[in-house]
Amino acid sequence: MQDEDVARYKAQLEKRRDELMALSEISSDSRAAVALDQQSVGRLSRMDAMQGQQMAQAQERQRRAELMRIEQALSRIAEGDFGFCEDCGEEIALKRLDVDPSVRFCIRCAS
């Protein structure tokens, strides 16, 4: 893999990391505890709020998992191991990295 390819993937990973961190910050209120005050909201409204909270928490877990994969990929770039399958050691196809630069395995080992 050429240095310009690695630099392009690094830029993509950093951009996606920044986007995920911004989304996490924006959605922090949605994940907050739902008030159980009967006077301020009715039972159905509270249930809707709790469902919305659970959905926001699930999205945050997905964001955190993706952030972890991105950080691992950035570490592989820093160590010079980026673009190689962690299982067999073969180069990961550029087309596969174009889809998701944080992948750790070649298509053969992933399946």
N, C-alpha and C positions, 0 to 999 in steps of 0.2 A: 504494500500500500504506500502511496506517495505522501509526502509531507503535506501537500495542499489538501489532499483528501482528509487527512487527520485533522487539519486546522478547520476545515469546513464542518466536520462532525462535531468538533469541540465547540464551535460557535453555535451550532444547532442545539447541542445539549445545554449549553449555558443559557441560551435564550429560553428554552423550554423550562429549565429550572427556575428562572426569574418569573416566567408566567405562572408557574405552579405556586410559587411563594406568594405572588401577588393575589392569586385567587384564594389562597388559604387565609390571607390577611382580610380580604374583603368579606369572606364568608364566616368569620369568627363569631359574629353576632347570631348567625343562624344555628350555630352549634351550642349556644349557651343554654343553660337550664331553663325549662319552661315554668313560669310562675303558676302556682296552684291556687291563686286567689279567686274564689268563686264570684266575687263581686265585679272583678274587672273583665273576665271573659266567661262565657258559658261553657258547658261541658263539651259540646261539639267543637267549638273554637279551640279549646284547650287540646282536644284530641288531634285536631288538624295541626296545631302548633307542634305537638309532640311528634307527629309523623314527619313534619317538615324538618324538625331537629334531627330525627334519626336518619333521614335521607342526607342531610348535610354532613352528619358524622360519617356516614358510609362513603360519601364523596371525599371527605378529608382523609380517610384511611387509604383510599385509592391513590390520592395525591401523594401521600407520604410514601407509599410503596413505589410509586414512579420516581419520586425524588431520590429514594434510596438507590434505585437502579441507575439513575443519572449520575449520582455521586460515585458509584462504583465504576461506571464507564469513564468518568473523568479521572479517576484514580488509575485506571488501566492506561489511559492516554499518558498521564504523567510518568508512569513506570515503563512505558514503551511496549506494553502488552495488548494494546487496543487493536481490534480487528482479527484476533485469533481466538479460535474456539477454546473454551476452558476445559473441554473434555478431550478432544482429539489433537488439539494444537494446530489444526489446519486453519488457513485464512478463511474468514467469513466473507461470503460474496458481497460485493459492493451494493448490489441491488437489495440485499437483505438489510444491510446497514442503512441504506437510503430510507427504507420503511421505518426502521427503529434503530437509531445508532447506539442504543443502550443494550442491545442483545448480547448475550454471553456465549451462545452456542451457534455452530453452523447448522444449516437446515437438516442435515443428516442426523446429527446428535440431538437436535431439538425434537425430532419426531421419533 
